[in-house]
Amino acid sequence: MRCAVVGGGAWGTALSDLLARAGHDVTVWAREPDVVEHINESHANPRFLAGVVLDRNVRASADLCGAVKGADLVVHASPSHVLREVVRAAAAGVSRDAIQTIATKGIEPNSLLLMGDVVSAELPGRPVVALSGPSFAIEVARHQPTAVVAASENADASAAVQRVFSTSTFRVYTTDDLRGVEVAGAVKNVMAVATGIAEGLGLGLNSRAALITRGLAETTRLGVALGARQETFAGLAGMGDLVLTCTGALSRNRAVGVEVGKGRSLQEILTGTETIAEGVRNARSTVALAARVAVTMPIAEAVHRVLFESQPPAEAIAGLMQRELRAERDE
């Protein structure tokens, strides 16, 4: 299959390598000239995925429309806040029947749309599939066993993505709950910031486990309110990805939270950092979306107050512990 990967960051590069090693024809578009040069000349992306030798059949291009032209499968791996801009710029080159695979996790600012909705708005009529689950890019690129889920309301499209991406080290399941998978993928980054903050404060494993479990509960509430199925949040895109992002040393969102918990300012932490911590951006979008559908998300709200309203992290944790007592299943 001819595949185009839009985005030359760590995840886009890892997926490009995965597809090429599976025997597909792969072109990756990157905005950065040095990324294009390194992939084409040295089969590496030291800027975003250092230490990995890429399959020699991965080609890189700085021509966005040229990269997607004629592709049977387009993989979108741009950061959430620029996804619409990039998809709109690529639209003229995207085939009418090309499957659009969403590898970006997030909620668009202002519109509060999920990534699949953004792509559908810019590329109407194309089948949309979200690819999500516990999957650090570097571990996928190093061929360590990984399991994810392909979600689409179009069963043929999700089955096609399952076949295209599946290898001996990358196992893909399918589901028709696109909305649930996308909500889980977006909000888990906010929860990872929360667990990082707790760690930065010096809190222990009890605190982490409580935040992960209650974070899953409020993520599920938001998803169900938006039409998702509850059981999706117990799967790979829900609990699986949440645990990885909240506990893994490679998690950028957790790492940002740790530094915030230690008392550093958000501006100081993010200055000079190229990699995106989506949980910071999506804290705003998550809280706004929850308010729109009247869902209570106390952990997400606490993260928002710490990041953007100067609430001391210890005070935010204390506020969560002092909330009105209730039954565990009480919303």
N, C-alpha and C positions, 0 to 999 in steps of 0.2 A: 504494500500500500504506500502511496505517496503521502508523506506527512510533513506538515509545517508546524514548528514550535515558535510561538510568538513570545519572546522574552528570553534573554540570555543570562539571567541570574542563576543562582545555584540550582533551583528546582527545574527551571526550563532546560538547563544544560544536562542535568541528570536524566531527565525524561528523554531528551534527544539521544543521549548515549544508549539508554535502554531500548528505544525504538530501533536504532541503527543495529545494535547487536542482535535484535530479533529479526533482522533481515529486511527492514523497511527502508525506503528512500526518504532521507530526512534532511530538511533544511531548517536551521534555526535563525530567526531574526534577532539581532541585538542592536540596541541603540548606541552602544559604546564601540567606537572604532577599534580600540585595542582588543576587545573581546572577539570581534570578528576576525581580526588578524591572527590572534593566538590560536583560535579554533582551527582556522584554515591552514596555518603554517606549522604549528607545533602540536596540534590535536590536544589542546589543553585550555582551561579557562582559569588561570591563576588568580584573576581578580575576584571571582565569586565561588570557585570550586577548586581550591588549591590542592595539589597532590594527587590529582586524578588524571589518568591518561584516557582520552576519549577514543571511541571507535573511529577509525580513519574515514569511515563513510559519513560521518556527521559533517555537513557543510554549513557554513555561516554566511549570512548576507546582511548588508545594511539597507537593502531595498525591501521595504515591508510588503508592498503589493506584489513584487516579484517573488518574494519568499512564499506567499500563500497561494499564488496563482497555480491552478491545476491540482491543488492538494485535495485528496480524498478526506483527510482528517486534519483539522486545525486545532492545535493545543494552545490555549490561552494561559500564559504564565506571567503576565505583567502584574505589578502591584495593584491592589484593589482601587486605589484612589486615581489611577490613570488608565484603568482598564477601558472605560468607555472611549476615551480619547484615542487609544491605540486601535481598538476594534473599528472605530469610525474611519480611521486613516487606512485600515486594511480592507475595508468593505468592498472597494471596487475590484479587488483581486480575488475575492472569495467565491468559489463556485456555488451555484444555487443548491446543490445537494450535498455539500461537504459537511461532515459531522463536526460539530463544534464541541470540543472537550475543554471543560473549565478546570484548570489546575490552580486557580487563584481562589483564596478564601477571604471573604470579607463582606461588608455591607457598605454600599456606596454612600458617601456623605450627601446630605441634602435630600436626595430622592429616597434614601433608605431602602433601595432595591438590593436584592441579592445578586450575585455575579451572573447567574444564569439568566435572570431577568434583564440585566444590562446587555448581555450579548444578544438575547432574543430581540430586544428593542432596536439594536443597531443592525442585526442580520436576520430580519424576519423570515420565517419559513424554513430555517435550517434546524435540523435536530440538535438538541443540546444535551450534553452529558457532563455531570460533575464527577471528577475523579478525586477521591478524598480518603483519608485514613491515616493511621500512624506511620509516618514516612519521612524521616529526616533525609534530605537530599544526599548528603555525603554517604550515608549507609546504603542507599539505593545505588549510587554510583560505584560503591565498592562491592556490589552484588551480594549484600547480606539479605537473608530472607525477609521479605516484607509482604504484608497483606493489606489490600485496600478495597474500596468499593466503587463501582461505576453506577451512577444514579441517573435515571432518565425516565420521563413519562413515555418515551418511545422505546419499546422493548427491543426492537431491531437495532437501534443505535447503541444502547447499553451493551447488548450482546456483541456487537462489532468492536466496541472499545475493549471489552473483556478479552476478545480474541487477539486483538492487535497488541495489547500491552502485556499479556500474560507470558511469563518466561519461567524457567526453573527456579528463579529466586524472587519473582514478583508475581504474587497470586492476586487475581482480581475477582471479586464477587460482584453480583448485580443486585439492584433494587429499583423499584419505581418511585421511591420517596425522594425525589429530587430536592424538595423544599427542606425536608428534615436533614438531609446530608449537608446542605449548604448552611443552614442555621448552625448546626453542630460545628462545622468547620470554621465559621466566623467567630462564634462566641468563645470557643475553647481558648483562643488567644488572649482574650480578656481575662479569663480565669487563670491562665498561666502567669499573667502579670500579678494577679492577686496572690498566688502561691509564692511567687518570687519575693513579693513584698514581705510576706510572713517569714520567709527564710532570711531575708536581709535584716529583719528585726531580731533574729536569733531564736525564733519559735521552732518547735520540733516537729516530729513526724505526726503526732496527734493532730496538730493544727493543720498540717498539709492535707491529711486524709479527710478532715472535716470540710475544708475548703473545696477539695475536689468533688466530694460527694454532694455537698449542697450546691456547688456550682453546676453540677450535672442536673440537679433538680430544677434550678431556675432556667437553665438552657432548654430543658425539656418543656417547661411551661411556655416559654416563648415560642418554641417550634410548634407545639400543639395549637397555640392560639393563631398561628399563621397557616394552619392546615396540615402540618406534618403528623406522622404517626409516632406515638410514644415509644414503640419498640425500637425505632431507628436509633434512638439515643443510647441504647444499651449495646450497640454494635460497633463496628470498626470506626465509622466516622464520628461516633459519639464518644462512648467511654474509652475506646481504644486510642483515639487521637488526643482526647483530653488528658489521659494518664501520661502519655508520652510527652506532651508539651508542658505539662505541669511538673514533671519530675526529671526530664532528660537534660543532661548537662549541655547538649547542643541547642537547646531552645533559646532563641533570641528574646522571646517575650518573657520567659522566666528570668533570663539574665538582666533585662531592664528592670523588672520588678525587684530583684535582689538589690540592685544599686539604689533604687528609690527607697527601699526599706532601710538601707544603710545611711540615708540622709542626703544623698546627692540629688541635685535638681534635675528635672527631666531634660531641660535644655542642655545642661552640661553632659548628661549621659549620651544624648543623641548627636551632639556636635561632632562632626568629622566621621560619623558612622554611615557607611554606604548601605549596609543591609537593612531591610525594613522590618521593624517590629510591628506587625499588623495589629497587635493587641492594643497599642497606644492609639492608633487611628480609630479602631473599631470600638473602643470604649465609649466614645461620643455617639457613634451610630447605634450601638447596641442599646444604650440608655434611651436614646430618642425613639428608637423603634419600639422598645418595650412600653414607653409612655403612650405611644400612638395606639397600641392595642390593649392598653390597661393591664399590663403584666408587671408584677412586682419582682424586681431583680436586685436584692439588697447587696450582693457581692459586686455586681457590675457597677451599681451606683456608688459603692464605696471606692472602687478603683477610680471612677470618674472624679470623685471629690479629691482624692489624693493627687491625681495627675494634673487636674485642671483648676481645682478650687483651693489648693494649698492646705488641705486638711492633713495634719500629721498622721503618718501611717499607724502609729500606736493607737491614736484616737479612733481611727477608722475600724481597727480590729476590735477595740473595746465596744464600739457602737454596734457591731454585728453580734457580739456576745450578749449585749444588754437588750436586744430586741424583745418584744412581747413573746412570752412562751406560747407554744402552739403544738399541735400534733404534727408528726413528721410529714404526713401526706396533706396537711393543710396548706393551701396556696396563700 
